[in-house]
Amino acid sequence: MMLEYNREYRTYFHIGHSYGLTERNVCKCIKQVESSLIKSGQFSLPKRSSLLEEYEVVIIDVTETKVECPKKKG
């Protein structure tokens, strides 16, 4: 489950469906494995803030506005 979650970016719902578990149980299992790996000292997860530093954020305004079109003559 852990590999599917980290390598394939599958949701808890889809992993749970594959293994016949609820989303909550999948989440608990993955969090427990992550905690064990971090406590071992041989594995570390990047902090969320360090992940955000790698990307530039661009915000695009896509609000619809009415535009009056000229009437067709003829």
CHARMM-style PDB file with segment names, atoms N, HN, CA, C and O in Angstrom:
ATOM      1  N   MET     1       0.830  -1.190   0.000  1.00  0.00      PROA
ATOM      2  CA  MET     1       0.000   0.000   0.000  1.00  0.00      PROA
ATOM      3  C   MET     1       0.873   1.252   0.000  1.00  0.00      PROA
ATOM      4  O   MET     1       0.611   2.208  -0.730  1.00  0.00      PROA
ATOM      5  N   MET     2       1.897   1.231   0.817  1.00  0.00      PROA
ATOM      6  HN  MET     2       2.111   0.455   1.410  1.00  0.00      PROA
ATOM      7  CA  MET     2       2.765   2.400   0.937  1.00  0.00      PROA
ATOM      8  C   MET     2       3.407   2.753  -0.398  1.00  0.00      PROA
ATOM      9  O   MET     2       3.465   3.923  -0.775  1.00  0.00      PROA
ATOM     10  N   LEU     3       3.888   1.739  -1.112  1.00  0.00      PROA
ATOM     11  HN  LEU     3       3.840   0.788  -0.806  1.00  0.00      PROA
ATOM     12  CA  LEU     3       4.518   2.001  -2.409  1.00  0.00      PROA
ATOM     13  C   LEU     3       3.515   2.525  -3.421  1.00  0.00      PROA
ATOM     14  O   LEU     3       3.832   3.422  -4.203  1.00  0.00      PROA
ATOM     15  N   GLU     4       2.311   1.976  -3.413  1.00  0.00      PROA
ATOM     16  HN  GLU     4       2.054   1.248  -2.778  1.00  0.00      PROA
ATOM     17  CA  GLU     4       1.293   2.464  -4.339  1.00  0.00      PROA
ATOM     18  C   GLU     4       0.946   3.916  -4.049  1.00  0.00      PROA
ATOM     19  O   GLU     4       0.734   4.710  -4.966  1.00  0.00      PROA
ATOM     20  N   TYR     5       0.891   4.254  -2.772  1.00  0.00      PROA
ATOM     21  HN  TYR     5       1.063   3.609  -2.027  1.00  0.00      PROA
ATOM     22  CA  TYR     5       0.553   5.624  -2.390  1.00  0.00      PROA
ATOM     23  C   TYR     5       1.665   6.591  -2.785  1.00  0.00      PROA
ATOM     24  O   TYR     5       1.387   7.652  -3.345  1.00  0.00      PROA
ATOM     25  N   ASN     6       2.911   6.245  -2.505  1.00  0.00      PROA
ATOM     26  HN  ASN     6       3.137   5.384  -2.050  1.00  0.00      PROA
ATOM     27  CA  ASN     6       4.022   7.159  -2.771  1.00  0.00      PROA
ATOM     28  C   ASN     6       4.501   7.162  -4.219  1.00  0.00      PROA
ATOM     29  O   ASN     6       4.949   8.198  -4.711  1.00  0.00      PROA
ATOM     30  N   ARG     7       4.417   6.042  -4.903  1.00  0.00      PROA
ATOM     31  HN  ARG     7       4.053   5.201  -4.503  1.00  0.00      PROA
ATOM     32  CA  ARG     7       4.952   5.975  -6.257  1.00  0.00      PROA
ATOM     33  C   ARG     7       3.912   6.269  -7.331  1.00  0.00      PROA
ATOM     34  O   ARG     7       4.222   6.877  -8.356  1.00  0.00      PROA
ATOM     35  N   GLU     8       2.670   5.833  -7.090  1.00  0.00      PROA
ATOM     36  HN  GLU     8       2.418   5.340  -6.257  1.00  0.00      PROA
ATOM     37  CA  GLU     8       1.635   5.980  -8.113  1.00  0.00      PROA
ATOM     38  C   GLU     8       0.664   7.111  -7.815  1.00  0.00      PROA
ATOM     39  O   GLU     8      -0.196   7.423  -8.638  1.00  0.00      PROA
ATOM     40  N   TYR     9       0.797   7.735  -6.629  1.00  0.00      PROA
ATOM     41  HN  TYR     9       1.496   7.482  -5.961  1.00  0.00      PROA
ATOM     42  CA  TYR     9      -0.077   8.837  -6.215  1.00  0.00      PROA
ATOM     43  C   TYR     9      -1.557   8.437  -6.236  1.00  0.00      PROA
ATOM     44  O   TYR     9      -2.422   9.232  -6.605  1.00  0.00      PROA
ATOM     45  N   ARG    10      -1.831   7.188  -5.831  1.00  0.00      PROA
ATOM     46  HN  ARG    10      -1.128   6.543  -5.531  1.00  0.00      PROA
ATOM     47  CA  ARG    10      -3.218   6.728  -5.768  1.00  0.00      PROA
ATOM     48  C   ARG    10      -3.875   7.285  -4.519  1.00  0.00      PROA
ATOM     49  O   ARG    10      -3.202   7.537  -3.519  1.00  0.00      PROA
ATOM     50  N   THR    11      -5.174   7.478  -4.571  1.00  0.00      PROA
ATOM     51  HN  THR    11      -5.720   7.274  -5.383  1.00  0.00      PROA
ATOM     52  CA  THR    11      -5.903   7.988  -3.418  1.00  0.00      PROA
ATOM     53  C   THR    11      -6.159   6.862  -2.423  1.00  0.00      PROA
ATOM     54  O   THR    11      -6.100   5.682  -2.767  1.00  0.00      PROA
ATOM     55  N   TYR    12      -6.446   7.255  -1.176  1.00  0.00      PROA
ATOM     56  HN  TYR    12      -6.494   8.214  -0.897  1.00  0.00      PROA
ATOM     57  CA  TYR    12      -6.776   6.270  -0.142  1.00  0.00      PROA
ATOM     58  C   TYR    12      -7.989   5.445  -0.580  1.00  0.00      PROA
ATOM     59  O   TYR    12      -8.058   4.243  -0.325  1.00  0.00      PROA
ATOM     60  N   PHE    13      -8.927   6.094  -1.231  1.00  0.00      PROA
ATOM     61  HN  PHE    13      -8.871   7.070  -1.439  1.00  0.00      PROA
ATOM     62  CA  PHE    13     -10.134   5.400  -1.686  1.00  0.00      PROA
ATOM     63  C   PHE    13      -9.772   4.268  -2.643  1.00  0.00      PROA
ATOM     64  O   PHE    13     -10.241   3.142  -2.478  1.00  0.00      PROA
ATOM     65  N   HSD    14      -8.941   4.561  -3.642  1.00  0.00      PROA
ATOM     66  HN  HSD    14      -8.560   5.476  -3.776  1.00  0.00      PROA
ATOM     67  CA  HSD    14      -8.603   3.556  -4.646  1.00  0.00      PROA
ATOM     68  C   HSD    14      -7.728   2.444  -4.067  1.00  0.00      PROA
ATOM     69  O   HSD    14      -7.896   1.277  -4.424  1.00  0.00      PROA
ATOM     70  N   ILE    15      -6.807   2.791  -3.187  1.00  0.00      PROA
ATOM     71  HN  ILE    15      -6.670   3.739  -2.898  1.00  0.00      PROA
ATOM     72  CA  ILE    15      -5.981   1.767  -2.548  1.00  0.00      PROA
ATOM     73  C   ILE    15      -6.862   0.873  -1.675  1.00  0.00      PROA
ATOM     74  O   ILE    15      -6.731  -0.351  -1.694  1.00  0.00      PROA
ATOM     75  N   GLY    16      -7.760   1.496  -0.911  1.00  0.00      PROA
ATOM     76  HN  GLY    16      -7.866   2.490  -0.896  1.00  0.00      PROA
ATOM     77  CA  GLY    16      -8.665   0.735  -0.060  1.00  0.00      PROA
ATOM     78  C   GLY    16      -9.537  -0.207  -0.856  1.00  0.00      PROA
ATOM     79  O   GLY    16      -9.797  -1.333  -0.432  1.00  0.00      PROA
ATOM     80  N   HSD    17      -9.987   0.250  -2.006  1.00  0.00      PROA
ATOM     81  HN  HSD    17      -9.775   1.165  -2.351  1.00  0.00      PROA
ATOM     82  CA  HSD    17     -10.825  -0.587  -2.871  1.00  0.00      PROA
ATOM     83  C   HSD    17     -10.034  -1.813  -3.352  1.00  0.00      PROA
ATOM     84  O   HSD    17     -10.576  -2.916  -3.431  1.00  0.00      PROA
ATOM     85  N   SER    18      -8.758  -1.610  -3.669  1.00  0.00      PROA
ATOM     86  HN  SER    18      -8.318  -0.714  -3.605  1.00  0.00      PROA
ATOM     87  CA  SER    18      -7.918  -2.720  -4.128  1.00  0.00      PROA
ATOM     88  C   SER    18      -7.705  -3.773  -3.049  1.00  0.00      PROA
ATOM     89  O   SER    18      -7.638  -4.967  -3.341  1.00  0.00      PROA
ATOM     90  N   TYR    19      -7.599  -3.320  -1.791  1.00  0.00      PROA
ATOM     91  HN  TYR    19      -7.654  -2.350  -1.554  1.00  0.00      PROA
ATOM     92  CA  TYR    19      -7.294  -4.233  -0.688  1.00  0.00      PROA
ATOM     93  C   TYR    19      -8.510  -4.574   0.173  1.00  0.00      PROA
ATOM     94  O   TYR    19      -8.388  -5.329   1.137  1.00  0.00      PROA
ATOM     95  N   GLY    20      -9.663  -4.036  -0.157  1.00  0.00      PROA
ATOM     96  HN  GLY    20      -9.762  -3.423  -0.940  1.00  0.00      PROA
ATOM     97  CA  GLY    20     -10.864  -4.312   0.616  1.00  0.00      PROA
ATOM     98  C   GLY    20     -10.861  -3.631   1.977  1.00  0.00      PROA
ATOM     99  O   GLY    20     -11.383  -4.180   2.947  1.00  0.00      PROA
ATOM    100  N   LEU    21     -10.271  -2.424   2.057  1.00  0.00      PROA
ATOM    101  HN  LEU    21      -9.847  -1.978   1.269  1.00  0.00      PROA
ATOM    102  CA  LEU    21     -10.195  -1.664   3.306  1.00  0.00      PROA
ATOM    103  C   LEU    21     -10.896  -0.321   3.143  1.00  0.00      PROA
ATOM    104  O   LEU    21     -11.157   0.125   2.026  1.00  0.00      PROA
ATOM    105  N   THR    22     -11.197   0.314   4.267  1.00  0.00      PROA
ATOM    106  HN  THR    22     -10.985  -0.048   5.175  1.00  0.00      PROA
ATOM    107  CA  THR    22     -11.777   1.653   4.217  1.00  0.00      PROA
ATOM    108  C   THR    22     -10.658   2.676   4.031  1.00  0.00      PROA
ATOM    109  O   THR    22      -9.486   2.380   4.264  1.00  0.00      PROA
ATOM    110  N   GLU    23     -11.030   3.870   3.612  1.00  0.00      PROA
ATOM    111  HN  GLU    23     -11.982   4.111   3.423  1.00  0.00      PROA
ATOM    112  CA  GLU    23     -10.054   4.938   3.443  1.00  0.00      PROA
ATOM    113  C   GLU    23      -9.348   5.226   4.761  1.00  0.00      PROA
ATOM    114  O   GLU    23      -8.145   5.484   4.784  1.00  0.00      PROA
ATOM    115  N   ARG    24     -10.093   5.183   5.847  1.00  0.00      PROA
ATOM    116  HN  ARG    24     -11.071   4.973   5.829  1.00  0.00      PROA
ATOM    117  CA  ARG    24      -9.540   5.483   7.170  1.00  0.00      PROA
ATOM    118  C   ARG    24      -8.454   4.473   7.544  1.00  0.00      PROA
ATOM    119  O   ARG    24      -7.400   4.856   8.051  1.00  0.00      PROA
ATOM    120  N   ASN    25      -8.706   3.186   7.297  1.00  0.00      PROA
ATOM    121  HN  ASN    25      -9.562   2.874   6.885  1.00  0.00      PROA
ATOM    122  CA  ASN    25      -7.717   2.159   7.620  1.00  0.00      PROA
ATOM    123  C   ASN    25      -6.468   2.290   6.755  1.00  0.00      PROA
ATOM    124  O   ASN    25      -5.353   2.091   7.236  1.00  0.00      PROA
ATOM    125  N   VAL    26      -6.653   2.622   5.495  1.00  0.00      PROA
ATOM    126  HN  VAL    26      -7.559   2.784   5.105  1.00  0.00      PROA
ATOM    127  CA  VAL    26      -5.507   2.818   4.604  1.00  0.00      PROA
ATOM    128  C   VAL    26      -4.670   3.988   5.098  1.00  0.00      PROA
ATOM    129  O   VAL    26      -3.443   3.901   5.149  1.00  0.00      PROA
ATOM    130  N   CYS    27      -5.330   5.076   5.461  1.00  0.00      PROA
ATOM    131  HN  CYS    27      -6.326   5.147   5.419  1.00  0.00      PROA
ATOM    132  CA  CYS    27      -4.631   6.261   5.966  1.00  0.00      PROA
ATOM    133  C   CYS    27      -3.835   5.916   7.227  1.00  0.00      PROA
ATOM    134  O   CYS    27      -2.669   6.291   7.351  1.00  0.00      PROA
ATOM    135  N   LYS    28      -4.464   5.203   8.154  1.00  0.00      PROA
ATOM    136  HN  LYS    28      -5.411   4.898   8.053  1.00  0.00      PROA
ATOM    137  CA  LYS    28      -3.789   4.835   9.394  1.00  0.00      PROA
ATOM    138  C   LYS    28      -2.563   3.967   9.118  1.00  0.00      PROA
ATOM    139  O   LYS    28      -1.512   4.173   9.724  1.00  0.00      PROA
ATOM    140  N   CYS    29      -2.689   3.000   8.210  1.00  0.00      PROA
ATOM    141  HN  CYS    29      -3.543   2.833   7.717  1.00  0.00      PROA
ATOM    142  CA  CYS    29      -1.564   2.120   7.876  1.00  0.00      PROA
ATOM    143  C   CYS    29      -0.411   2.909   7.267  1.00  0.00      PROA
ATOM    144  O   CYS    29       0.744   2.722   7.649  1.00  0.00      PROA
ATOM    145  N   ILE    30      -0.721   3.783   6.325  1.00  0.00      PROA
ATOM    146  HN  ILE    30      -1.659   3.935   6.014  1.00  0.00      PROA
ATOM    147  CA  ILE    30       0.324   4.555   5.651  1.00  0.00      PROA
ATOM    148  C   ILE    30       1.013   5.493   6.632  1.00  0.00      PROA
ATOM    149  O   ILE    30       2.238   5.606   6.614  1.00  0.00      PROA
ATOM    150  N   LYS    31       0.253   6.166   7.487  1.00  0.00      PROA
ATOM    151  HN  LYS    31      -0.743   6.074   7.502  1.00  0.00      PROA
ATOM    152  CA  LYS    31       0.838   7.069   8.482  1.00  0.00      PROA
ATOM    153  C   LYS    31       1.725   6.298   9.454  1.00  0.00      PROA
ATOM    154  O   LYS    31       2.783   6.790   9.846  1.00  0.00      PROA
ATOM    155  N   GLN    32       1.308   5.098   9.846  1.00  0.00      PROA
ATOM    156  HN  GLN    32       0.448   4.698   9.528  1.00  0.00      PROA
ATOM    157  CA  GLN    32       2.086   4.278  10.767  1.00  0.00      PROA
ATOM    158  C   GLN    32       3.414   3.858  10.132  1.00  0.00      PROA
ATOM    159  O   GLN    32       4.458   3.897  10.783  1.00  0.00      PROA
ATOM    160  N   VAL    33       3.368   3.459   8.869  1.00  0.00      PROA
ATOM    161  HN  VAL    33       2.520   3.427   8.340  1.00  0.00      PROA
ATOM    162  CA  VAL    33       4.594   3.049   8.174  1.00  0.00      PROA
ATOM    163  C   VAL    33       5.520   4.255   7.997  1.00  0.00      PROA
ATOM    164  O   VAL    33       6.729   4.136   8.198  1.00  0.00      PROA
ATOM    165  N   GLU    34       4.964   5.418   7.621  1.00  0.00      PROA
ATOM    166  HN  GLU    34       3.982   5.514   7.457  1.00  0.00      PROA
ATOM    167  CA  GLU    34       5.777   6.625   7.467  1.00  0.00      PROA
ATOM    168  C   GLU    34       6.459   6.978   8.785  1.00  0.00      PROA
ATOM    169  O   GLU    34       7.645   7.304   8.801  1.00  0.00      PROA
ATOM    170  N   SER    35       5.717   6.914   9.890  1.00  0.00      PROA
ATOM    171  HN  SER    35       4.753   6.649   9.878  1.00  0.00      PROA
ATOM    172  CA  SER    35       6.287   7.232  11.203  1.00  0.00      PROA
ATOM    173  C   SER    35       7.411   6.277  11.564  1.00  0.00      PROA
ATOM    174  O   SER    35       8.447   6.697  12.079  1.00  0.00      PROA
ATOM    175  N   SER    36       7.210   4.997  11.296  1.00  0.00      PROA
ATOM    176  HN  SER    36       6.368   4.655  10.878  1.00  0.00      PROA
ATOM    177  CA  SER    36       8.241   3.994  11.595  1.00  0.00      PROA
ATOM    178  C   SER    36       9.502   4.244  10.778  1.00  0.00      PROA
ATOM    179  O   SER    36      10.614   4.136  11.295  1.00  0.00      PROA
ATOM    180  N   LEU    37       9.328   4.579   9.502  1.00  0.00      PROA
ATOM    181  HN  LEU    37       8.425   4.667   9.082  1.00  0.00      PROA
ATOM    182  CA  LEU    37      10.486   4.842   8.647  1.00  0.00      PROA
ATOM    183  C   LEU    37      11.247   6.079   9.097  1.00  0.00      PROA
ATOM    184  O   LEU    37      12.477   6.086   9.089  1.00  0.00      PROA
ATOM    185  N   ILE    38      10.533   7.119   9.487  1.00  0.00      PROA
ATOM    186  HN  ILE    38       9.533   7.114   9.493  1.00  0.00      PROA
ATOM    187  CA  ILE    38      11.179   8.345   9.944  1.00  0.00      PROA
ATOM    188  C   ILE    38      11.918   8.100  11.256  1.00  0.00      PROA
ATOM    189  O   ILE    38      13.035   8.586  11.432  1.00  0.00      PROA
ATOM    190  N   LYS    39      11.314   7.357  12.175  1.00  0.00      PROA
ATOM    191  HN  LYS    39      10.406   6.963  12.032  1.00  0.00      PROA
ATOM    192  CA  LYS    39      11.951   7.068  13.466  1.00  0.00      PROA
ATOM    193  C   LYS    39      13.206   6.219  13.301  1.00  0.00      PROA
ATOM    194  O   LYS    39      14.108   6.296  14.135  1.00  0.00      PROA
ATOM    195  N   SER    40      13.285   5.416  12.253  1.00  0.00      PROA
ATOM    196  HN  SER    40      12.552   5.354  11.576  1.00  0.00      PROA
ATOM    197  CA  SER    40      14.456   4.568  12.032  1.00  0.00      PROA
ATOM    198  C   SER    40      15.703   5.404  11.741  1.00  0.00      PROA
ATOM    199  O   SER    40      16.824   4.946  11.962  1.00  0.00      PROA
ATOM    200  N   GLY    41      15.510   6.622  11.247  1.00  0.00      PROA
ATOM    201  HN  GLY    41      14.599   6.994  11.067  1.00  0.00      PROA
ATOM    202  CA  GLY    41      16.642   7.489  10.940  1.00  0.00      PROA
ATOM    203  C   GLY    41      17.253   7.234   9.570  1.00  0.00      PROA
ATOM    204  O   GLY    41      18.138   7.980   9.151  1.00  0.00      PROA
ATOM    205  N   GLN    42      16.815   6.221   8.875  1.00  0.00      PROA
ATOM    206  HN  GLN    42      16.096   5.615   9.216  1.00  0.00      PROA
ATOM    207  CA  GLN    42      17.359   5.904   7.556  1.00  0.00      PROA
ATOM    208  C   GLN    42      16.499   6.476   6.431  1.00  0.00      PROA
ATOM    209  O   GLN    42      16.809   6.306   5.252  1.00  0.00      PROA
ATOM    210  N   PHE    43      15.443   7.138   6.800  1.00  0.00      PROA
ATOM    211  HN  PHE    43      15.191   7.276   7.758  1.00  0.00      PROA
ATOM    212  CA  PHE    43      14.493   7.636   5.813  1.00  0.00      PROA
ATOM    213  C   PHE    43      13.923   8.943   6.327  1.00  0.00      PROA
ATOM    214  O   PHE    43      13.637   9.065   7.519  1.00  0.00      PROA
ATOM    215  N   SER    44      13.753   9.917   5.458  1.00  0.00      PROA
ATOM    216  HN  SER    44      13.985   9.818   4.490  1.00  0.00      PROA
ATOM    217  CA  SER    44      13.138  11.172   5.893  1.00  0.00      PROA
ATOM    218  C   SER    44      12.247  11.701   4.774  1.00  0.00      PROA
ATOM    219  O   SER    44      12.554  11.561   3.590  1.00  0.00      PROA
ATOM    220  N   LEU    45      11.174  12.289   5.166  1.00  0.00      PROA
ATOM    221  HN  LEU    45      10.925  12.403   6.128  1.00  0.00      PROA
ATOM    222  CA  LEU    45      10.260  12.905   4.214  1.00  0.00      PROA
ATOM    223  C   LEU    45      10.547  14.401   4.170  1.00  0.00      PROA
ATOM    224  O   LEU    45      10.815  15.005   5.209  1.00  0.00      PROA
ATOM    225  N   PRO    46      10.496  15.010   2.986  1.00  0.00      PROA
ATOM    226  CA  PRO    46      10.710  16.454   2.926  1.00  0.00      PROA
ATOM    227  C   PRO    46       9.569  17.186   3.612  1.00  0.00      PROA
ATOM    228  O   PRO    46       8.421  16.745   3.581  1.00  0.00      PROA
ATOM    229  N   LYS    47       9.899  18.294   4.222  1.00  0.00      PROA
ATOM    230  HN  LYS    47      10.832  18.653   4.247  1.00  0.00      PROA
ATOM    231  CA  LYS    47       8.868  19.106   4.857  1.00  0.00      PROA
ATOM    232  C   LYS    47       8.041  19.784   3.775  1.00  0.00      PROA
ATOM    233  O   LYS    47       8.536  20.043   2.678  1.00  0.00      PROA
ATOM    234  N   ARG    48       6.798  20.067   4.080  1.00  0.00      PROA
ATOM    235  HN  ARG    48       6.396  19.856   4.971  1.00  0.00      PROA
ATOM    236  CA  ARG    48       5.890  20.660   3.098  1.00  0.00      PROA
ATOM    237  C   ARG    48       6.441  21.995   2.589  1.00  0.00      PROA
ATOM    238  O   ARG    48       6.337  22.293   1.399  1.00  0.00      PROA
ATOM    239  N   SER    49       7.026  22.798   3.483  1.00  0.00      PROA
ATOM    240  HN  SER    49       7.111  22.556   4.450  1.00  0.00      PROA
ATOM    241  CA  SER    49       7.536  24.100   3.069  1.00  0.00      PROA
ATOM    242  C   SER    49       8.684  23.953   2.068  1.00  0.00      PROA
ATOM    243  O   SER    49       8.811  24.773   1.159  1.00  0.00      PROA
ATOM    244  N   SER    50       9.521  22.923   2.219  1.00  0.00      PROA
ATOM    245  HN  SER    50       9.418  22.256   2.958  1.00  0.00      PROA
ATOM    246  CA  SER    50      10.621  22.738   1.275  1.00  0.00      PROA
ATOM    247  C   SER    50      10.105  22.313  -0.093  1.00  0.00      PROA
ATOM    248  O   SER    50      10.720  22.623  -1.113  1.00  0.00      PROA
ATOM    249  N   LEU    51       8.982  21.605  -0.121  1.00  0.00      PROA
ATOM    250  HN  LEU    51       8.482  21.353   0.708  1.00  0.00      PROA
ATOM    251  CA  LEU    51       8.396  21.226  -1.404  1.00  0.00      PROA
ATOM    252  C   LEU    51       7.845  22.446  -2.126  1.00  0.00      PROA
ATOM    253  O   LEU    51       7.949  22.550  -3.348  1.00  0.00      PROA
ATOM    254  N   LEU    52       7.259  23.369  -1.370  1.00  0.00      PROA
ATOM    255  HN  LEU    52       7.175  23.285  -0.378  1.00  0.00      PROA
ATOM    256  CA  LEU    52       6.669  24.551  -1.987  1.00  0.00      PROA
ATOM    257  C   LEU    52       7.728  25.516  -2.505  1.00  0.00      PROA
ATOM    258  O   LEU    52       7.450  26.290  -3.421  1.00  0.00      PROA
ATOM    259  N   GLU    53       8.930  25.492  -1.945  1.00  0.00      PROA
ATOM    260  HN  GLU    53       9.156  24.863  -1.201  1.00  0.00      PROA
ATOM    261  CA  GLU    53       9.984  26.401  -2.377  1.00  0.00      PROA
ATOM    262  C   GLU    53      10.461  26.096  -3.795  1.00  0.00      PROA
ATOM    263  O   GLU    53      11.012  26.972  -4.461  1.00  0.00      PROA
ATOM    264  N   GLU    54      10.259  24.879  -4.257  1.00  0.00      PROA
ATOM    265  HN  GLU    54       9.812  24.167  -3.715  1.00  0.00      PROA
ATOM    266  CA  GLU    54      10.746  24.479  -5.569  1.00  0.00      PROA
ATOM    267  C   GLU    54       9.875  25.000  -6.714  1.00  0.00      PROA
ATOM    268  O   GLU    54      10.305  24.987  -7.868  1.00  0.00      PROA
ATOM    269  N   TYR    55       8.672  25.452  -6.415  1.00  0.00      PROA
ATOM    270  HN  TYR    55       8.322  25.463  -5.478  1.00  0.00      PROA
ATOM    271  CA  TYR    55       7.734  25.822  -7.470  1.00  0.00      PROA
ATOM    272  C   TYR    55       7.423  27.311  -7.432  1.00  0.00      PROA
ATOM    273  O   TYR    55       7.345  27.926  -6.369  1.00  0.00      PROA
ATOM    274  N   GLU    56       7.252  27.856  -8.597  1.00  0.00      PROA
ATOM    275  HN  GLU    56       7.315  27.356  -9.461  1.00  0.00      PROA
ATOM    276  CA  GLU    56       6.807  29.241  -8.711  1.00  0.00      PROA
ATOM    277  C   GLU    56       5.297  29.214  -8.874  1.00  0.00      PROA
ATOM    278  O   GLU    56       4.767  28.444  -9.675  1.00  0.00      PROA
ATOM    279  N   VAL    57       4.614  30.047  -8.124  1.00  0.00      PROA
ATOM    280  HN  VAL    57       5.045  30.672  -7.474  1.00  0.00      PROA
ATOM    281  CA  VAL    57       3.161  30.064  -8.161  1.00  0.00      PROA
ATOM    282  C   VAL    57       2.709  31.145  -9.134  1.00  0.00      PROA
ATOM    283  O   VAL    57       3.156  32.289  -9.057  1.00  0.00      PROA
ATOM    284  N   VAL    58       1.824  30.773 -10.046  1.00  0.00      PROA
ATOM    285  HN  VAL    58       1.462  29.843 -10.109  1.00  0.00      PROA
ATOM    286  CA  VAL    58       1.261  31.706 -11.008  1.00  0.00      PROA
ATOM    287  C   VAL    58      -0.252  31.668 -10.851  1.00  0.00      PROA
ATOM    288  O   VAL    58      -0.866  30.602 -10.899  1.00  0.00      PROA
ATOM    289  N   ILE    59      -0.846  32.839 -10.663  1.00  0.00      PROA
ATOM    290  HN  ILE    59      -0.348  33.705 -10.624  1.00  0.00      PROA
ATOM    291  CA  ILE    59      -2.297  32.926 -10.516  1.00  0.00      PROA
ATOM    292  C   ILE    59      -2.849  33.608 -11.759  1.00  0.00      PROA
ATOM    293  O   ILE    59      -2.383  34.674 -12.161  1.00  0.00      PROA
ATOM    294  N   ILE    60      -3.853  32.972 -12.358  1.00  0.00      PROA
ATOM    295  HN  ILE    60      -4.231  32.106 -12.031  1.00  0.00      PROA
ATOM    296  CA  ILE    60      -4.455  33.506 -13.571  1.00  0.00      PROA
ATOM    297  C   ILE    60      -5.920  33.792 -13.293  1.00  0.00      PROA
ATOM    298  O   ILE    60      -6.645  32.930 -12.797  1.00  0.00      PROA
ATOM    299  N   ASP    61      -6.353  35.000 -13.611  1.00  0.00      PROA
ATOM    300  HN  ASP    61      -5.764  35.701 -14.014  1.00  0.00      PROA
ATOM    301  CA  ASP    61      -7.745  35.378 -13.422  1.00  0.00      PROA
ATOM    302  C   ASP    61      -8.532  34.940 -14.653  1.00  0.00      PROA
ATOM    303  O   ASP    61      -8.274  35.411 -15.760  1.00  0.00      PROA
ATOM    304  N   VAL    62      -9.485  34.045 -14.461  1.00  0.00      PROA
ATOM    305  HN  VAL    62      -9.695  33.661 -13.562  1.00  0.00      PROA
ATOM    306  CA  VAL    62     -10.282  33.546 -15.571  1.00  0.00      PROA
ATOM    307  C   VAL    62     -11.762  33.884 -15.382  1.00  0.00      PROA
ATOM    308  O   VAL    62     -12.646  33.127 -15.783  1.00  0.00      PROA
ATOM    309  N   THR    63     -12.005  35.026 -14.767  1.00  0.00      PROA
ATOM    310  HN  THR    63     -11.287  35.641 -14.440  1.00  0.00      PROA
ATOM    311  CA  THR    63     -13.369  35.462 -14.535  1.00  0.00      PROA
ATOM    312  C   THR    63     -14.026  35.844 -15.856  1.00  0.00      PROA
ATOM    313  O   THR    63     -13.423  36.526 -16.686  1.00  0.00      PROA
ATOM    314  N   GLU    64     -15.258  35.401 -16.043  1.00  0.00      PROA
ATOM    315  HN  GLU    64     -15.747  34.848 -15.369  1.00  0.00      PROA
ATOM    316  CA  GLU    64     -15.987  35.752 -17.261  1.00  0.00      PROA
ATOM    317  C   GLU    64     -16.513  37.173 -17.163  1.00  0.00      PROA
ATOM    318  O   GLU    64     -17.025  37.584 -16.122  1.00  0.00      PROA
ATOM    319  N   THR    65     -16.387  37.908 -18.231  1.00  0.00      PROA
ATOM    320  HN  THR    65     -15.971  37.575 -19.076  1.00  0.00      PROA
ATOM    321  CA  THR    65     -16.964  39.251 -18.296  1.00  0.00      PROA
ATOM    322  C   THR    65     -17.731  39.376 -19.603  1.00  0.00      PROA
ATOM    323  O   THR    65     -17.334  38.830 -20.633  1.00  0.00      PROA
ATOM    324  N   LYS    66     -18.844  40.111 -19.538  1.00  0.00      PROA
ATOM    325  HN  LYS    66     -19.167  40.555 -18.701  1.00  0.00      PROA
ATOM    326  CA  LYS    66     -19.633  40.315 -20.745  1.00  0.00      PROA
ATOM    327  C   LYS    66     -18.953  41.340 -21.639  1.00  0.00      PROA
ATOM    328  O   LYS    66     -18.448  42.360 -21.170  1.00  0.00      PROA
ATOM    329  N   VAL    67     -18.948  41.050 -22.932  1.00  0.00      PROA
ATOM    330  HN  VAL    67     -19.358  40.222 -23.313  1.00  0.00      PROA
ATOM    331  CA  VAL    67     -18.391  41.954 -23.915  1.00  0.00      PROA
ATOM    332  C   VAL    67     -19.486  42.225 -24.928  1.00  0.00      PROA
ATOM    333  O   VAL    67     -20.080  41.298 -25.476  1.00  0.00      PROA
ATOM    334  N   GLU    68     -19.750  43.500 -25.173  1.00  0.00      PROA
ATOM    335  HN  GLU    68     -19.267  44.253 -24.727  1.00  0.00      PROA
ATOM    336  CA  GLU    68     -20.766  43.841 -26.173  1.00  0.00      PROA
ATOM    337  C   GLU    68     -20.170  43.729 -27.550  1.00  0.00      PROA
ATOM    338  O   GLU    68     -19.174  44.381 -27.863  1.00  0.00      PROA
ATOM    339  N   CYS    69     -20.768  42.919 -28.358  1.00  0.00      PROA
ATOM    340  HN  CYS    69     -21.577  42.389 -28.103  1.00  0.00      PROA
ATOM    341  CA  CYS    69     -20.309  42.740 -29.734  1.00  0.00      PROA
ATOM    342  C   CYS    69     -21.089  43.689 -30.637  1.00  0.00      PROA
ATOM    343  O   CYS    69     -22.265  43.953 -30.388  1.00  0.00      PROA
ATOM    344  N   PRO    70     -20.462  44.191 -31.660  1.00  0.00      PROA
ATOM    345  CA  PRO    70     -21.194  45.068 -32.593  1.00  0.00      PROA
ATOM    346  C   PRO    70     -22.281  44.268 -33.315  1.00  0.00      PROA
ATOM    347  O   PRO    70     -22.098  43.100 -33.656  1.00  0.00      PROA
ATOM    348  N   LYS    71     -23.409  44.931 -33.535  1.00  0.00      PROA
ATOM    349  HN  LYS    71     -23.558  45.880 -33.258  1.00  0.00      PROA
ATOM    350  CA  LYS    71     -24.509  44.277 -34.230  1.00  0.00      PROA
ATOM    351  C   LYS    71     -24.158  44.143 -35.705  1.00  0.00      PROA
ATOM    352  O   LYS    71     -23.532  45.030 -36.285  1.00  0.00      PROA
ATOM    353  N   LYS    72     -24.563  43.032 -36.306  1.00  0.00      PROA
ATOM    354  HN  LYS    72     -25.072  42.311 -35.835  1.00  0.00      PROA
ATOM    355  CA  LYS    72     -24.312  42.815 -37.717  1.00  0.00      PROA
ATOM    356  C   LYS    72     -25.296  43.636 -38.537  1.00  0.00      PROA
ATOM    357  O   LYS    72     -26.490  43.662 -38.237  1.00  0.00      PROA
ATOM    358  N   LYS    73     -24.810  44.288 -39.545  1.00  0.00      PROA
ATOM    359  HN  LYS    73     -23.840  44.266 -39.788  1.00  0.00      PROA
ATOM    360  CA  LYS    73     -25.674  45.066 -40.441  1.00  0.00      PROA
ATOM    361  C   LYS    73     -25.984  44.233 -41.670  1.00  0.00      PROA
ATOM    362  O   LYS    73     -25.110  43.614 -42.276  1.00  0.00      PROA
ATOM    363  N   GLY    74     -27.216  44.243 -42.001  1.00  0.00      PROA
ATOM    364  HN  GLY    74     -27.927  44.746 -41.509  1.00  0.00      PROA
ATOM    365  CA  GLY    74     -27.517  43.619 -43.255  1.00  0.00      PROA
ATOM    366  C   GLY    74     -28.419  42.538 -43.201  1.00  0.00      PROA
ATOM    367  OT1 GLY    74     -28.733  41.944 -44.232  1.00  0.00      PROA
TER     368      GLY     74
END
